[in-house]
Amino acid sequence: MNIGIIGAGHIGSAQAERLTSLGHSVAIANSRGPETLTDLAQKTGATAVTTQEAVHHAEIIVVTIPLKSIPDLPKDLFAGVPASVPVIDTSNYYPLLRDGQIPELETGDLTESEWVQQHLGRPVLKVFNNIFAAQLASPGKPAGTPGRIALTVAGDEAAAKQKVMALVEELGYDAIDGGSLHESWRQQPGTPLYCTDLPADEVRQHLASLGTQRTPEQHAQFAANQAASEKQLEAQGVKL
């Protein structure tokens, strides 16, 4: 397939290398221009392009930039892109270390990807947000392998979700239907499914135990978990 990636950070770079190794044609863009991606293009086999070029002719689009940068994307970015093309959102909300406070995400009424969807003006699917880039850069495991990592795919468009789930499987992970985009809070930072590399049966157990409607108590607990994690990363000098 032709796959467009917007964002050349840890996740975008890892995806570019893995996807080209599987025979896909990858176009990758960042906010600074294709001339800054020469080394990455040589390393991964992807083609460095502008943001607009990354989305045109793509059969799947991956948006993998800091959450705070989503509103800075061109407002007409998806003009002319068929509605059938899935758009993947990999973003996470880090209010302490990177993104600052986004009021709409503080109440728990809106998930991160619903906020992204509003700004992009396109339906999105949430996946690849809860796996470390270093893990994503390594080949996954064949289907049926014990301990194979499972990744949830949340979204509201059935056909797009199936296409993205097939890509997840091709990368070597069990693809689990994570429900609607409104249910994607279950794979956000601070939850039991965030960067824990669990197999399919355990992922399904957590999804069932979490329920589908986020309660105020869950929102408060997961926000506290994430705040503690961010403070620990800050103490370690980690930069996002």
N, C-alpha and C positions, 0 to 999 in steps of 0.2 A: 504493500500500500504506500501511498504518499502520505507522510505524516508531518505535520507542522508543529514545531515546538516554540513557544514564546517564553523565553527565559533560559539563560545559560548558566545557572547556578549549579549547585550540587545535584539536584534531582534532574534538571534538564540535561546536564552533561552526561549523567549516568544513563538516562533514557536514550539519548542520542546514540551512544556507543552500543548499547544492547540492541536497539532496534535496527541499526544498520547491520549488525552482525547476523541478524535474522533475515536479512535480505530486503528490508524496507528502505524506501527512499526518504530520507529525513532532511527537512529544511529547518534550520534553527536561527532564531533571532534574539537580540537583546535590546536594551534601551539605548545603547551607545553606538550601534551601527555594525554592519557586517565586517567592516575592516578590523574590528577589535576581536573577531572570532577566528582569525586565520589559524592559530595554533590548535584551537579546539576542533576546527573542521578537519585539519590534517590528522589529528589523533583519533577522531571518531568516525570519519568518513561521511559526516553530515555536510550539507551545503549551507554556508553562512549567507543569510538573506536579511532583508528588512522585515519589520514586523508585519507590514501589509503583505509582503510576498510570502510569508510563512503560512498565512491562512488560505490564500488562494491556491486552488488545485489540490488542497489537502483533503484526504478522506477521513482523517481523524486529526483534531487539533488539541494540543496540550498547552494549557496556560499554567506556568509554574514560576510565578514571580512572587515577591513578598506581598502579603495581603494589602499593606498600605499603598502599594503601587498600582493596584487594580484601577482606581479612578483615573490614573494618568494615561491609560491606554487610549488610543484614538477612538472617538465616539462612533465613527463609521467603520470600525475595524472589520466588522463582519458583513458589510454591505456587499451583496453579490455572492456571498457564500451560501450554498444551498442549505435549507433548514434541516436536511437529513444528515448533515455532517456533525458527528458528535464532538462536543467540546468538553474536555476533561479539565477539572479544577483540582489542583494538588495543594492549595494554600492552607495555611494554619494561622491562627491568631495568637501572636506573641505580644501582648500589650506592654509588658515590662521591658523586654530586651530589644524590641524592634519596631512594632507597629504603633505604639502609643494607644491611648484609649479610643475605641470606636464605639460611640454611645449605642448605636443600634444593636451591637453584639453583647452589650453588658446585661441586658434584661433576660436573655434566654429565650425570647420570643422568636428570634431569627437565627438560623444557623449560618456559619461562615459562608458556605457555598450558596445559600439563598441570597446573601448580601452580594456575593460575587455575581450571581446571576442577574440581579437587579442592575448592577453597573454595566455588565456586558450587554444586556438586552437580548440574551440568548439563553436557552435552556442549557444547563451544565450537568455533568456527572462528577461526583466526588470519588476519587480513588488515587492511590499512590501518595496520599498525604500522611499515612501512618506506617511508613516503612523507611528505615534509614537509607540514605543515598548509597552508602557503602554496600549495603545488602542488595539494593537494586542494581548496582553495577556488576554484581556477580551473577552468573547463570543460575536460573532457578532449577527446580527438580522436575523430572518427568511425572506425569499424572500417575497417581497410585503409590508414589513413594512415601513411606511412613515419615511423618513429621513435615511434610510439604507445607510451606507457609500459605495461609489463606488471606486474601485481601477482599474487603467488602467494596462493592460498587453501588453507590446510592444515586438515585436519579428518578425522574418522572417520565422519561421517554423510553418506552419498552424496546423499540427497535435499536435505538442508540445504545441502550444498556447492554443488549445482547452482543452488539459489535465490540463494545469495549471489554465486556467479560471474556470474549474470545481472545482478545489481545492479551489480557491478563494471563489467561491459560497458556498462551503461546510463550510468554515470558517465563513461565515455569512456576506459576502460583495457582492455587485453587481459587477460582472466582466465586464469591458468595454474594448473592443479591442482598444488598444492605437496605432495601426498602426505598421509600421516597426521599427526595432531597431534604424534606423537613425532618426526616429521621436520621440524617447524616451526622447529627450531634453525637451519635453513638460511636463514631470513629475519630472524633476530634481530640485535641490534647486534653490530658487529664483523665481520660476514660480507660477502662481495662483493655480496649482494643488499640490504644495508641502506641505504636512502635514496640509491640510485645511479641511479634513474629509467631503467632499461635497457629496451630493446624485447624482444619475446617471444623471438626467436631467441637472444639473449644470456642471457636468464633461463634458458631451457631448457639452454643449454650449462653454465651455472654449476651448476644442479641436478644435471646428470649428473656433472660433475667433483667435486662435493662428496660424492656417494654418499648413501646413506640412513641409515647408522649413524654417528653422530658418534664419531670416535676421540678418545682423550685428547689427542693432539697438536693436533687441530682445536679442541677445547675450550679448551686453553691458549692457542693462537694468537688465537682470536677474543676471548677474555677480555682478552688483552693489548692487542689492537686497540681494544677498547671502553674500557679503562682510559686509554689514551693519548688517545682522543677526549674522554673526560670531563675529563681534566686540561686539555686545550686549551680546552674550553668554560668550565671554571672560571676559567682565566687571562683569558678574554675577558669574564668577568662574566656569563655566560649563566645564567639561572635556568630550571629545568624545572618 
